[in-house]
Amino acid sequence: MTGDLMSDPVRLAIAFCPLAAYLGLIGMINLRRGPFITSGGRDFMALSIGLSGLILIGPLALIMPSWSVNFYGSYAWLMMLGLYFLSVAFLVLTKRPRIVVYNTTIKNIRPLLREVVDGLDPSARWAGESLFLPTLGLHLILEEDYGTRNVLIKSVGPRQDLDGWRQLEIALVQATRRHEKQPINYYGLFLVSVGVFMLLMVCTQVYTHGNFQQEFIHDFYLDR
């Protein structure tokens, strides 16, 4: 499944449709008037799904043994995708815990975090943007992406209590429901526009070339 991407609607659709869906989803989240909280694992998994099409027609197609397609047919591609997502799952499980807060700033999220922390661990101590919660076994730091208006709550050091991180995430989700409305984040509009552009490009190529189904069957089952 290798070749000229722009002249092949099958490869173009496989590469860009998952990515366009991911950009549209993240864009809609950023267009919310309030913050959206998710774990770092779910955020990384969503990104991996968005990039799966590019990975499939790129690195996976390059390392795919030719005999496997002849022997297993389309199941060979399913096996390669399975290998890819197993690798993603391994990375999710080995990465340090973190919480992603979309569509807010440190200035806005810090008072809510302080309120949540006071209820979970009264012995918590702040040091600038760093926070230590000895009772929950957490040590974290806040980082802000000023361009996207998103905040990353990252763990500091490998010794972290995963149950404590889960409690913190749930408490933050409940606290953000009282978060005051923020101005529209136009970064979300940019992401949605890019996603729609990708989908329109794919649809145009499919309509222009025609015979999409036949080309898909040929590439998926036979082409190496």
Buried (B, 14 or more C-beta within 10 A) or exposed (E): BBEEBEEBBBBBBBBBBBBBBBBBBBBBBBBBEBBBBBBBBEBBBBBBBBBBBBBBBBEBBEEBEEEBBEEEEEEBBEBBBEEBBEEBEEEBEEEEBBBBBBBBBBEBBBEBBEBBBEEBBEEBEEEEEEBBBEEBBBBBBBEBEEEBBBBBBBBBEEEBBEEBBEBBBEBBBEBBEEBEEBEEBEBBBBBBEBBBEBBEBBEEBBEEBEEBEEBBEEBBEEBE
